[in-house]
Amino acid sequence: MKKLMIPVLAATLMIGGCTTLDPYTQQEKTSQAAKGVGLGALGGAILGAAAAGKGDRNEGALAGALLGGAVGGGIGYYMDQQEMQLRHALEGTGVRVERMGDDIRLIMPGNITFPTGSDRVDPAFYPVLDSVGVVLKKFDRTQVAVEGFTDSTGSFELNQRLSENRALSVSRYLNSVGVSHLRLDSRGYGTRHPIASNDTAQGRAANRRVEIKIRGNRA
């Protein structure tokens, strides 16, 4: 078992020793690619050793770790690069960029995205969506879900319709700047899934938002 661990650790260190620089904090963090490499390398090493003959287990483990690490790191690296470019493009715009595993979420506050009570994108926000569109077109191996949310003020029906129309407006705009409609899906959730309390003005403002969820394809 100890002999088997040597090629596993060697392959993991060779492939997975990578970090990315967070443009907001200027601190290094372990990239999703590195995490995927490590898991892929471990799984590949075990399978490689099992498939090899008794005398070739170390060689089989090393080859399996290298192959597994490359596969495991692929989608993570792709999304790391996309996240980095989105963070740079959206810095200072008021749009928050969050990373969830191999997915990226853009949170767009309603007060900068739409005029009050309207489902038409504020023209002042066009340049921000243009920047998002540029990155999405470059990284075209992703699916894009546009989701609308409201606060609890007003009727359920009104909020549901407003959230659906706002999500659709953002989706149509992204399509108009070159993002394929086959990648886009829009949905409205009305008052569901609040991220803050609706009992305060600040909380209601946070709940009025559009989110763009970018999911990486492993194929």
C-alpha positions in Angstrom: 0.0 0.0 0.0 2.9 2.4 0.8 4.5 1.7 -2.6 1.2 2.5 -4.2 0.9 5.8 -2.5 4.2 7.1 -3.9 3.0 7.4 -7.5 -0.4 8.6 -6.4 1.2 11.5 -4.4 3.7 12.2 -7.1 1.1 12.4 -9.9 -1.2 14.5 -7.8 1.5 17.0 -6.9 2.7 17.2 -10.5 -0.8 17.9 -11.9 -2.7 19.5 -9.1 -0.3 22.1 -7.7 -2.2 25.0 -9.0 -3.8 28.1 -7.4 -5.8 31.0 -8.8 -5.6 34.7 -7.7 -8.9 36.1 -6.4 -9.0 39.6 -8.0 -11.1 41.0 -5.1 -8.9 39.8 -2.1 -5.6 39.5 -4.1 -5.1 36.2 -2.2 -4.3 32.9 -3.7 -6.9 30.2 -3.4 -6.9 26.5 -4.4 -8.6 26.4 -7.8 -11.5 24.0 -8.6 -9.2 22.5 -11.2 -6.7 21.5 -8.5 -9.4 19.9 -6.4 -10.6 18.0 -9.4 -7.1 16.9 -10.3 -6.5 15.5 -6.9 -9.7 13.5 -6.8 -9.3 12.3 -10.4 -5.7 11.3 -9.7 -6.6 9.3 -6.7 -9.4 7.5 -8.5 -7.3 6.9 -11.5 -4.4 5.5 -9.5 -6.6 3.0 -7.7 -8.2 1.8 -11.0 -4.8 1.7 -12.7 -3.2 -0.4 -10.0 -6.2 -2.8 -10.0 -6.0 -3.2 -13.8 -2.2 -3.8 -13.8 -0.5 -7.0 -13.1 1.0 -7.6 -9.7 4.5 -6.5 -10.7 3.3 -3.5 -12.5 1.0 -1.9 -9.9 3.2 1.1 -9.3 3.4 1.8 -13.1 -0.3 1.3 -13.4 -1.1 3.5 -10.5 1.1 6.3 -11.9 -0.5 6.1 -15.4 -4.0 6.0 -13.9 -3.3 9.0 -11.6 -2.0 11.1 -14.5 -5.0 10.2 -16.7 -7.5 10.6 -13.9 -6.0 13.9 -12.8 -6.2 15.3 -16.3 -9.8 14.4 -16.6 -10.7 15.6 -13.2 -9.1 19.0 -13.7 -10.5 19.7 -17.1 -13.9 21.2 -16.3 -12.6 22.8 -13.1 -9.8 24.6 -15.0 -12.3 25.7 -17.7 -14.7 27.2 -15.1 -11.7 28.7 -13.2 -10.7 30.7 -16.2 -14.3 31.8 -16.9 -14.8 32.8 -13.3 -11.6 34.9 -13.4 -12.7 36.7 -16.5 -16.2 37.4 -15.2 -14.8 38.8 -11.9 -12.5 41.2 -13.8 -15.2 42.2 -16.2 -17.8 42.8 -13.5 -15.6 44.4 -10.8 -17.2 47.6 -9.6 -20.5 47.0 -11.4 -22.5 45.9 -8.3 -22.9 42.4 -9.7 -21.7 39.7 -7.3 -19.9 36.6 -8.6 -20.1 33.4 -6.6 -18.5 30.0 -7.3 -20.4 26.8 -6.4 -18.4 23.8 -7.2 -18.1 23.7 -11.0 -20.9 26.3 -11.4 -20.8 30.1 -11.3 -23.6 32.4 -10.1 -24.0 36.1 -11.0 -26.3 38.0 -8.7 -27.7 41.2 -10.2 -29.5 43.5 -7.8 -32.8 44.7 -9.2 -32.1 48.4 -8.5 -29.3 48.4 -11.1 -30.9 46.0 -13.5 -34.4 47.4 -14.0 -36.4 50.6 -13.4 -38.8 50.2 -10.5 -41.8 48.0 -11.4 -40.5 47.5 -15.0 -39.5 44.3 -16.8 -37.3 46.1 -19.3 -33.6 46.1 -18.7 -32.3 49.6 -17.7 -30.2 50.9 -20.7 -27.5 51.9 -18.2 -27.1 48.2 -17.5 -26.5 47.2 -21.1 -22.7 47.5 -20.9 -22.7 45.1 -18.0 -24.7 42.5 -19.9 -22.5 43.1 -22.9 -19.5 42.2 -20.8 -21.2 39.0 -19.5 -22.2 38.1 -23.1 -18.5 38.5 -24.3 -17.4 36.0 -21.7 -20.3 33.6 -22.2 -19.5 33.5 -26.0 -15.9 32.8 -25.3 -16.7 29.9 -22.9 -19.4 28.3 -24.9 -19.3 24.9 -23.2 -21.7 26.0 -20.6 -25.5 26.2 -20.0 -27.0 29.4 -18.8 -30.0 29.7 -16.5 -31.5 33.2 -16.0 -33.7 33.4 -12.9 -35.8 36.2 -11.6 -36.8 36.9 -8.0 -38.9 39.6 -6.2 -39.6 40.8 -2.7 -42.9 40.0 -1.0 -44.5 43.4 -1.7 -47.6 43.1 -3.9 -49.7 40.1 -4.9 -48.2 36.6 -5.6 -49.5 36.8 -9.2 -47.9 40.1 -9.9 -44.5 39.1 -8.4 -44.5 35.8 -10.3 -45.2 37.5 -13.6 -42.7 40.3 -13.0 -39.9 37.8 -12.1 -40.6 35.7 -15.2 -40.6 38.7 -17.5 -37.4 40.1 -16.0 -35.6 36.8 -16.4 -36.8 36.6 -20.0 -35.7 40.1 -20.7 -32.1 39.4 -19.6 -32.1 36.1 -21.5 -33.3 37.8 -24.7 -30.7 40.5 -24.3 -27.9 37.9 -23.9 -29.2 36.2 -27.0 -29.2 39.5 -28.9 -25.5 40.0 -28.2 -24.6 36.5 -29.5 -25.2 34.0 -26.8 -27.0 31.0 -28.4 -30.7 30.6 -27.4 -30.0 26.8 -27.1 -27.8 27.6 -24.1 -30.3 29.9 -22.4 -33.2 29.1 -20.1 -35.2 31.7 -18.2 -37.5 31.2 -15.2 -39.2 33.3 -12.6 -39.6 32.4 -9.0 -41.5 35.4 -7.6 -41.2 35.7 -3.9 -39.6 32.2 -3.5 -36.0 31.7 -2.4 -35.4 35.0 -0.6 -31.8 35.7 0.4 -32.7 38.3 3.1 -35.6 39.2 5.3 -38.6 40.9 3.6 -39.3 42.7 6.9 -36.8 45.4 6.1 -36.2 47.7 3.2 -32.7 46.5 2.9 -33.8 42.9 2.8 -36.5 43.5 0.2 -34.0 45.3 -2.0 -31.6 42.3 -1.8 -34.5 39.9 -2.7 -35.3 41.9 -5.9 -32.7 40.4 -8.2 -31.9 38.4 -11.3 -29.4 35.6 -11.1 -27.5 34.0 -13.9 -26.3 30.5 -13.2 -23.6 29.2 -15.4 -23.2 25.4 -15.4 -20.2 23.7 -17.0 -20.7 20.7 -19.3 -18.5 17.7 -18.7 -19.0 16.3 -22.2 
